[in-house]
């Protein structure tokens, strides 16, 4: 099982035109269901807060406590006021980091992209702030769109929603970000309390994180094995071609491995170091031929003729039309206890 990578929640498979098809031998996300499975029930309602039984994090049941959009600094200040007032009996609320907010996303639902049995109220189908500054431009911060689960970044002086969180997760890894920035993008020496807690309240990375095995690379954080050559096909492909190229790798037993797969969107995102950009990978990564955009095996449930992709230069998560878009391919497999190369 992958360490510290969550299942996406996707349970159906779709062809390039968006039609549902059997998952067997499809090579898609829902065939493998890779990652930590979701518990049943996923959530526990306790008064005005909700415990996520998967991550251990605690969220306000009301997903729009502030009632109106706020800029990034106002969102941080709002959480500070919650702590001063001991909202819901707690004084350790914070603005979630990018991985914490993404952990709520389901890729088999839309409007909102939350697990079907969620108990939340007042979910707004728009952008929600995270506490994570965008490394590519530190005057911007990451946000997640609740309508379909996209993650991008917006100017900190623009206005979006907030959804406070508290608690510490034993299953979500840190984002990689270690520096602190104010609303104008300037690095600051003394961290905002909530920025600091959002960076530190997750699983630390092993050092070194990656083990170079020659043809493959083991990520010791997630227990996933990636091709060292991050451009497996040597060219950009559409989604159907990307799935086919991974099947061909297995036929030829590339690296003596016959169970490569196209990674799901959570597996791809697990590689992101939010402290870096161009690419958004750890500075000491051993990969070669790193490209900008990578296909995942996860279909966009918002439009099933689209699929999810990682925009690695930025660290963003978006989508592409399966038939038309041409992105790169980076296969993955699960490390076995006796074989760190899969």
ZIQUI-V367022 format. One record per helix or strand of 3 or more residues. SS is the DSSP state (2 for helix, 1 for strand). FROM is the first residue (numbers start at 1). TO is the last residue. If there is no record, write none. Layout:
SS_FROM_TO ; SS_FROM_TO
//
This chain:
2_29_32 ; 1_43_46 ; 1_49_52 ; 1_58_60 ; 2_72_84 ; 2_87_89 ; 2_98_102 ; 1_127_133 ; 1_140_145 ; 1_151_155 ; 1_164_166 ; 2_193_200 ; 1_210_212 ; 1_216_219 ; 1_224_227 ; 2_239_252 ; 2_254_256 ; 2_265_269 ; 1_293_299 ; 1_306_311 ; 1_316_321 ; 1_331_334
//
